């Protein structure tokens, strides 16, 4: 009697574990797809940062060339535009 009960209990435990296993695999696959998506977005953001840095460098070079040309001609150099400083938050 004890052997029959033990076998039934082991069978039920095995079936229970087998049924729960599928959910963890699904979660792992979902996590992997989210990680891939996040990596693609990070790559795209890095490309945008690199492009902005390149444009900044080109603008600085153009500005330097304009100042050199103005100095050669004896004309005052045009002012370099400066971004306005952010307003300070009011202190309490």
C-alpha positions in Angstrom: 0.0 0.0 0.0 2.8 2.4 0.9 4.6 1.6 -2.4 1.5 2.4 -4.4 1.0 5.7 -2.6 4.6 6.6 -3.1 4.5 5.9 -6.8 1.3 7.9 -7.2 2.8 10.8 -5.3 6.0 10.7 -7.4 3.9 10.6 -10.6 1.9 13.6 -9.6 5.0 15.5 -8.6 6.6 14.7 -12.0 3.6 15.7 -14.0 3.3 19.0 -11.9 6.9 19.9 -12.6 6.6 19.1 -16.3 3.5 21.3 -16.6 5.3 24.3 -14.9 8.4 24.0 -17.0 6.9 25.5 -20.2 6.2 28.9 -18.6 9.8 29.5 -17.6 10.9 28.7 -21.2 8.4 31.2 -22.5 9.6 33.9 -20.1 13.2 33.2 -21.1 12.3 33.6 -24.8 10.4 36.8 -24.1 13.4 38.2 -22.1 15.7 37.3 -25.0 13.6 39.1 -27.5 13.3 42.2 -25.3 17.1 42.2 -24.8 17.6 42.1 -28.6 15.1 44.9 -29.1 16.8 47.0 -26.5 20.2 46.3 -28.1 18.9 47.5 -31.5 17.6 50.7 -29.9 20.9 51.3 -28.1 22.8 50.8 -31.4 20.5 53.3 -33.2 20.9 55.8 -30.3 24.7 55.5 -30.5 24.6 56.1 -34.3 22.6 59.3 -33.6 25.1 60.4 -31.1 28.0 59.7 -33.4 26.2 61.6 -36.2 25.6 64.6 -34.0 29.3 64.6 -32.9 30.4 64.5 -36.5 28.1 67.4 -37.4 29.4 69.4 -34.4 33.0 68.8 -35.5 32.1 70.0 -39.0 30.4 73.1 -37.7 33.4 73.9 -35.5 35.7 73.5 -38.5 33.5 75.7 -40.7 33.5 78.4 -37.9 37.3 78.2 -37.6 37.7 78.6 -41.4 35.3 81.6 -41.4 37.3 83.2 -38.6 40.5 82.7 -40.6 39.1 84.1 -43.7 37.8 87.1 -41.8 41.2 87.6 -40.2 42.9 87.6 -43.6 40.5 90.2 -44.9 40.7 92.4 -41.9 37.0 92.1 -41.2 35.9 91.4 -37.6 35.0 87.8 -37.2 31.4 86.9 -36.8 30.3 86.1 -33.3 30.0 82.4 -32.6 26.4 81.6 -31.5 26.2 80.3 -28.0 23.3 78.3 -26.7 21.4 80.1 -23.9 22.1 78.8 -20.4 19.2 77.0 -18.8 17.3 79.0 -16.2 18.0 78.1 -12.7 15.2 76.6 -10.7 13.9 78.9 -7.9 15.3 78.1 -4.5 12.8 77.7 -1.7 
